[in-house]
Amino acid sequence: MGKGDGESVSQRWGRLRFAIIGPLLAAPPGRGELQGALRELSGRTWTHPTSGEPVRFGFSTIERWYYTARNELRDPVGVLRRRVRRDAGTQPSLVDAVRAALHQQHREHSGWSFQLHYDNLRALAVESSLGPVPSYHTVRRYMRSAGLTRVRPISRRRTEGEERAARRLERHEVRSYEVTHVHGLWHADFHQGSRKVLLPTGEWEYPQLLGVLDDHSRLACHLQWYLEETAEAFVHGLSQAIQKRALPRALMTDNGSAMIAAETRQGLEDLSVVHETTLEHSPYQNGKQEAFWTQIEERLLPMLEGVKELTLPLLNEATQAWVEQEYNRAHHDEIAMAPVARYRSSPEVGRDSPDSQALRQAFRCKQWRHQRQSDGTVSIKGRRFEVPSRFRQQRRVVVRYARWDLSRIDLADPHTGKVLSPLYPQDKAKNADGRRRVLVPLPHQPTEPMQPDGRPAPLLRKLMREYAATGLPPAYLPKPDAGTNEEEEDES
């Protein structure tokens, strides 16, 4: 019988024993034949009721079972069951100090999982000399019997968009996937933590955790907490992940404003990283990232519940220690090894990381701007920036900038994207001194103006020749000069 048939170990032992000596009770052997029948049964092989392995039982053991069942008329199977231990359900290996610490730990952290309670209990036992801690299964059985179960928060009501996503999920199949190489695909997302941090202003605020994971190895490339989910924070964290690990081939994110910002998309395009986004309200498409948040909420943050004045620097410091010393080195059930071990042993397609300056230049948006011809400036976020005079002939120019950092704005080639020149903000106070730079000559522009040759323009000369070829006199009457008499006019 299988373990999932609803029978206890004691019941399975009772059934096996009765199956062995049952035929002797149904057809009792004659005088002098019982010993031979028992020896014959002791020579046979039976299936162990729990392990399923072949097993044999001794002559005296089967004989004891036989007499025990023969003397019981009401329930012979019941008397053949294994006796329940007197200390069953009491977990005697759990000493009083360990029990007390476990109860205290559960009162303080009722939302922890059994595994997290066990890991922290072992660490506390070493730190405080509580005594030996039994196995995980013993602790879990005791917690369940004592009612020390996990208290989960009440789930919120789903929105209309989530309902549509749920209906789509019901109509379409879902399949797990995994790329074949390290750095072939990264996952990145923000997660709002369940713990507030204390700000220097004296206010409390929920931080946002940016996580970047490698799909093949499950390695956490970088984790960092921020106060807001912005494009600046996303670029800041992603750039660190690239510099710490490598430049990936593809990146999967959701459709959050930080992930689809112009700076993010343009940067990934410049770095030749394929940007893939999930469907709306479909976190299962980024399932590895969502599963990772469970580790954050069930292991990392619960261990900080005792810290009353949790600050953002302390939270980030604890996160770095946890992810590098535990998560990346712990055994992962799905890949059957630690993420860092698979990261090192698997083939990879990553590229060398650009330097910090190249990353900052890449993650900037690219936009067209109209150049004001009166003073050679362009407007960016309500501020004027001067365009070098050698580009004054261009009515529209392409600028590269990040909205959170206007200290570096560049003029770019609209065809190749190459940076042509930096743009600096207009300084009206400095311009008031009256000094002006000489305009840089434009290509193919003569340096000295040329004097006209004293003749009409070529087009006008052409028109005059054509008019004269018609043979008609000029269609106008010349006005007489003041010194000409009327007789001369008449004669003329």
C-alpha positions in Angstrom: 0.0 0.0 0.0 1.2 3.5 -0.8 1.9 6.2 1.7 -1.0 8.3 0.3 -3.7 5.7 1.0 -4.7 7.3 4.3 -3.4 4.5 6.5 -0.9 5.1 9.3 2.4 3.1 9.7 0.8 1.2 12.6 -2.1 0.1 10.5 0.1 -1.0 7.6 2.1 -3.2 10.0 -1.0 -4.7 11.4 -2.3 -5.6 7.9 1.1 -7.2 7.0 1.3 -9.3 10.1 -2.2 -10.5 9.7 -1.6 -11.4 6.1 1.3 -13.5 7.3 -0.4 -15.5 10.0 -4.0 -15.2 8.7 -3.9 -18.4 6.7 -2.9 -20.3 9.9 -6.0 -18.9 11.7 -8.3 -19.7 8.8 -7.0 -23.3 8.5 -5.3 -24.3 11.8 -2.6 -26.9 11.3 -3.0 -30.3 12.8 -1.2 -31.6 15.9 2.6 -31.4 15.4 2.3 -29.4 12.2 2.4 -25.8 13.6 6.2 -25.7 14.0 6.7 -26.6 10.3 4.2 -24.1 9.1 5.9 -21.3 11.1 9.3 -22.3 9.7 7.9 -22.2 6.2 6.6 -18.7 6.8 9.9 -17.5 8.2 11.7 -18.6 5.1 9.5 -16.6 2.8 10.2 -13.0 1.7 7.7 -10.2 2.3 7.3 -6.5 1.3 8.2 -4.0 4.0 5.2 -1.9 4.8 7.0 1.5 4.8 10.1 1.1 2.6 8.7 -1.4 0.1 12.0 -3.4 0.3 11.9 -7.3 0.6 12.2 -8.4 4.2 12.0 -11.7 6.2 10.8 -12.3 9.8 12.2 -14.8 12.3 10.5 -17.9 13.5 9.9 -16.6 17.1 8.5 -13.3 15.8 5.9 -15.0 13.6 5.1 -17.4 16.4 4.4 -14.5 18.8 2.2 -12.9 16.2 0.3 -16.1 15.8 -0.5 -16.6 19.5 -1.3 -12.9 19.9 -3.9 -12.9 17.1 -5.3 -16.4 18.1 -6.2 -15.2 21.6 -8.0 -12.1 20.3 -11.4 -12.8 18.9 -12.8 -9.3 18.3 -10.0 -7.5 16.4 -7.0 -9.7 15.6 -5.7 -7.1 13.2 -5.8 -4.4 15.8 -3.6 -6.3 18.3 -1.0 -6.9 15.6 -0.5 -3.2 15.0 2.5 -1.5 16.4 2.0 -0.1 19.8 1.9 3.7 20.1 4.8 5.0 22.0 4.1 6.5 25.3 6.0 9.7 24.3 4.3 9.9 20.9 3.6 13.5 20.0 5.7 14.9 22.8 9.0 15.4 21.0 11.2 14.5 23.9 14.3 15.6 22.0 13.1 19.2 22.3 14.5 20.4 25.6 12.5 23.0 27.6 14.9 25.8 26.7 14.5 25.2 23.0 10.7 24.9 23.3 10.6 28.2 25.1 12.8 29.9 22.6 10.6 28.5 19.8 7.4 29.8 21.3 9.0 33.2 21.9 10.2 33.3 18.3 6.8 32.5 17.0 5.1 35.2 19.1 7.5 37.7 17.6 7.5 36.4 14.1 4.2 34.6 13.4 4.5 35.0 9.7 7.7 33.0 9.4 7.8 29.7 7.6 8.7 26.5 9.4 12.1 26.4 7.6 12.9 30.0 8.6 11.9 29.2 12.2 14.1 26.2 12.2 17.2 27.9 10.7 16.9 30.8 13.2 16.4 28.4 16.1 19.7 26.6 15.2 21.5 30.0 15.0 20.0 31.1 18.3 21.0 27.8 19.9 24.6 28.3 19.0 24.5 31.9 20.0 22.8 31.4 23.4 23.7 27.8 24.3 20.1 26.6 24.4 21.0 23.0 23.9 20.8 20.5 21.0 18.2 21.3 18.4 16.6 18.1 16.8 15.9 17.6 13.1 13.7 20.0 11.0 10.9 17.4 10.8 10.7 17.1 14.6 10.5 20.8 15.0 7.9 21.1 12.3 5.7 18.3 13.9 6.0 20.0 17.3 5.0 23.4 15.9 2.0 21.9 14.1 0.8 20.0 17.2 1.3 23.2 19.4 -0.6 25.4 17.0 2.5 27.4 16.0 1.4 27.7 12.4 2.0 30.5 10.0 -0.4 33.5 10.0 -0.8 34.9 6.5 -2.2 38.3 5.7 -5.7 38.7 4.2 -5.6 38.8 0.4 -7.0 41.8 -1.3 -9.7 41.9 -3.9 -8.5 41.6 -7.5 -8.9 44.5 -9.9 -10.7 44.4 -13.3 -7.3 44.1 -15.1 -6.3 41.2 -12.9 -9.6 39.5 -13.7 -9.0 39.8 -17.4 -5.5 38.4 -16.9 -7.0 35.5 -14.9 -9.5 34.7 -17.7 -6.7 34.8 -20.3 -4.7 32.4 -18.1 -7.7 30.0 -18.0 -7.9 29.9 -21.8 -4.2 29.5 -22.6 -1.6 27.0 -21.4 1.4 27.9 -19.3 4.8 26.3 -19.8 7.9 26.6 -17.8 11.0 27.7 -19.7 14.7 28.2 -19.2 17.4 29.5 -21.5 20.4 27.2 -22.1 23.2 29.7 -21.3 24.2 32.0 -18.5 23.5 35.7 -19.3 21.2 34.6 -22.1 18.3 36.1 -20.3 18.0 38.3 -17.2 14.9 39.1 -15.2 14.5 42.4 -13.5 11.6 43.8 -11.4 10.7 46.0 -8.5 9.1 44.7 -5.3 7.6 46.7 -2.5 8.8 45.5 0.8 6.6 44.7 3.7 8.8 46.6 6.2 9.0 50.4 6.4 12.4 52.2 6.7 13.1 55.3 8.8 14.2 58.2 6.7 16.6 61.0 7.9 13.6 63.3 7.8 11.9 61.3 10.5 9.3 59.8 8.2 8.5 56.1 7.6 8.3 54.8 4.0 8.0 51.5 2.3 11.1 50.9 0.2 11.2 49.3 -3.3 13.6 46.4 -4.0 15.1 46.1 -7.4 16.2 42.5 -8.2 18.1 41.3 -11.2 18.2 37.5 -11.7 19.9 35.3 -14.3 17.4 32.9 -15.8 19.6 29.9 -16.3 21.6 29.9 -13.0 19.0 31.7 -10.8 21.9 33.8 -9.6 20.9 37.1 -8.0 23.1 39.5 -10.1 22.2 42.5 -8.0 19.7 43.5 -5.3 19.2 47.0 -4.0 16.5 48.9 -2.1 15.3 52.3 -3.3 12.8 54.8 -2.0 10.9 55.0 -5.3 10.4 52.9 -8.4 11.9 55.3 -11.0 13.8 55.0 -14.2 16.8 56.5 -12.5 16.8 53.8 -9.8 16.3 51.1 -12.4 19.2 52.3 -14.5 21.3 52.7 -11.4 20.7 49.1 -10.2 20.9 47.5 -13.7 24.2 49.2 -14.4 25.6 47.8 -11.2 24.4 44.3 -12.2 26.1 44.6 -15.6 29.4 45.8 -14.0 29.3 43.1 -11.4 28.5 40.2 -13.7 28.4 40.8 -17.5 26.4 42.4 -20.3 23.4 40.1 -20.9 21.9 39.2 -24.3 18.2 39.8 -23.2 16.3 41.3 -20.4 12.7 40.6 -19.3 10.7 43.1 -17.3 7.1 44.0 -16.8 5.5 47.2 -18.2 6.2 49.5 -15.3 7.0 53.1 -16.1 10.6 52.7 -15.0 11.1 49.7 -17.3 9.6 51.3 -20.5 11.0 54.7 -19.9 12.8 56.3 -22.9 16.2 56.2 -21.1 15.8 52.5 -20.4 14.7 51.5 -23.9 17.4 53.6 -25.6 20.1 52.3 -23.3 19.2 48.7 -23.9 19.1 49.4 -27.6 22.5 51.0 -27.6 24.0 48.1 -25.6 22.4 45.5 -28.0 20.2 43.9 -25.2 16.9 42.5 -26.4 14.1 44.0 -24.1 11.2 41.7 -23.6 8.1 42.7 -21.6 5.4 40.6 -20.0 1.6 40.9 -20.5 -0.4 43.1 -18.3 -1.2 41.5 -14.8 0.6 38.3 -15.8 3.4 37.9 -13.3 3.7 34.2 -14.0 5.5 35.1 -17.2 8.3 36.4 -15.0 7.7 33.5 -12.6 11.3 33.1 -11.5 11.4 36.7 -10.3 8.0 36.3 -8.5 9.3 33.2 -6.7 12.3 35.1 -5.6 10.2 37.6 -3.8 9.0 34.8 -1.6 12.5 34.4 -0.4 12.7 38.1 0.5 9.4 38.1 2.4 9.9 34.8 4.2 13.6 34.8 5.0 15.3 38.2 4.7 12.7 40.6 6.0 11.4 38.4 8.8 14.9 38.3 10.2 14.8 42.1 10.5 11.5 42.3 12.4 13.4 42.9 15.7 15.1 46.0 14.3 12.9 48.9 15.4 14.8 51.7 13.6 15.4 50.1 10.3 17.1 52.5 7.9 17.7 52.2 4.1 21.5 51.8 4.5 21.1 49.0 7.1 18.5 47.2 4.9 20.8 47.3 1.9 23.8 46.1 3.9 21.8 43.2 5.3 20.4 42.4 1.8 23.9 42.2 0.3 25.1 39.9 3.0 22.0 37.6 2.8 22.0 37.3 -1.0 25.8 36.6 -1.3 26.2 34.4 1.7 22.9 32.4 1.7 20.7 32.7 -1.4 23.4 32.4 -4.1 25.2 29.6 -2.1 22.1 27.6 -0.9 20.9 24.5 -2.7 18.2 25.3 -5.2 15.7 22.5 -5.6 14.8 23.2 -9.2 18.3 23.2 -10.5 19.6 20.7 -8.0 22.6 22.8 -7.0 23.5 26.2 -5.7 22.9 29.2 -8.1 26.6 30.2 -7.9 27.7 26.6 -8.7 25.5 26.5 -11.8 26.6 30.0 -12.8 30.3 28.9 -12.8 29.8 25.5 -14.4 27.3 26.4 -17.3 28.2 27.8 -20.7 27.7 31.6 -20.9 27.1 34.1 -23.6 27.7 37.3 -21.6 29.8 40.2 -22.9 32.3 42.4 -21.2 30.7 45.2 -19.3 31.3 48.8 -20.6 32.8 51.3 -18.2 30.7 53.5 -16.0 30.9 56.5 -18.4 29.7 54.4 -21.3 26.8 53.0 -19.3 25.7 56.5 -18.2 25.9 57.7 -21.8 23.9 54.7 -23.1 21.0 55.1 -20.7 19.8 58.4 -22.0 16.8 59.2 -24.1 17.2 60.5 -27.7 14.9 63.3 -28.8 14.6 65.9 -31.5 14.6 69.6 -30.6 14.0 72.8 -32.7 17.0 75.2 -32.6 16.0 78.8 -32.0 17.7 80.7 -34.7 17.8 84.0 -32.8 20.2 82.8 -30.1 21.1 79.3 -31.1 19.6 77.4 -28.2 17.3 74.5 -27.6 14.8 74.0 -24.8 15.0 70.9 -22.5 12.7 70.6 -19.5 12.1 74.4 -19.5 15.8 75.3 -19.6 17.8 76.7 -22.5 21.0 75.1 -23.7 23.4 76.7 -26.2 24.2 74.9 -29.4 27.7 75.4 -30.7 27.8 77.9 -33.6 29.2 75.4 -36.1 25.8 73.6 -35.9 23.7 76.8 -36.3 22.5 75.9 -39.8 20.5 72.9 -38.5 16.9 73.7 -37.7 16.3 70.5 -35.8 18.9 68.7 -33.8 19.1 65.4 -31.8 20.0 65.6 -28.1 20.8 62.8 -25.7 20.1 63.3 -22.0 18.6 61.7 -18.8 15.7 63.5 -17.3 17.2 63.1 -13.8 20.6 64.4 -14.7 20.8 67.6 -16.9 24.4 68.1 -16.1 25.4 66.1 -19.2 23.5 66.8 -22.4 25.0 65.9 -25.7 24.3 66.8 -29.3 24.2 63.6 -31.4 24.3 62.7 -35.0 20.8 61.8 -36.1 22.0 59.0 -38.4 24.7 57.3 -36.4 23.9 58.4 -32.9 27.5 59.5 -32.3 28.0 62.2 -29.8 29.0 65.4 -31.6 29.3 68.0 -28.8 28.2 68.6 -25.2 25.6 71.3 -24.6 25.8 73.7 -21.7 23.0 75.7 -20.1 22.6 79.3 -21.2 24.3 81.8 -18.8 22.4 85.0 -19.3 24.4 86.8 -16.6 27.7 86.0 -18.3 26.3 86.9 -21.7 25.5 90.4 -20.4 29.1 91.4 -20.5 28.8 92.0 -24.2 31.7 89.9 -25.3 30.8 87.5 -28.2 32.8 84.7 -29.9 33.4 84.9 -33.6 31.2 82.6 -35.6 32.8 79.4 -36.7 32.8 79.3 -40.6 30.4 76.7 -41.9 31.6 74.1 -44.5 31.8 75.5 -48.0 31.1 79.0 -46.7 33.4 81.7 -48.2 35.4 83.5 -45.5 35.3 86.9 -47.3 32.2 88.3 -49.0 32.6 88.9 -52.8 31.8 92.1 -54.6 29.2 91.9 -57.5 30.5 92.2 -61.0 28.3 95.3 -61.9 25.9 93.4 -64.1 22.3 92.2 -63.5 21.8 88.8 -62.2 22.0 85.8 -64.6 18.2 85.2 -64.5 17.4 88.8 -65.1 19.8 88.9 -68.1 18.1 85.8 -69.5 14.6 87.5 -69.1 15.8 90.7 -70.8 17.2 88.7 -73.7 14.0 86.9 -74.2 11.9 90.1 -74.0 14.1 91.8 -76.6 13.8 88.8 -78.9 10.0 89.4 -79.1 10.7 92.7 -81.1 8.2 94.7 -79.0 9.2 98.0 -77.5 9.4 98.3 -73.7 5.9 98.6 -72.4 6.4 101.8 -70.5 6.6 105.6 -71.2 9.7 107.2 -69.7 9.0 110.2 -67.6 10.6 113.4 -69.0 13.4 115.0 -67.1 12.8 118.5 -65.5 15.2 120.2 -68.1 13.5 118.9 -71.2 11.0 121.3 -73.1 7.7 120.2 -74.4 8.6 120.7 -78.1 11.5 118.3 -77.8 9.1 115.9 -76.2 6.6 116.2 -79.1 9.3 115.8 -81.7 10.5 112.8 -79.9 
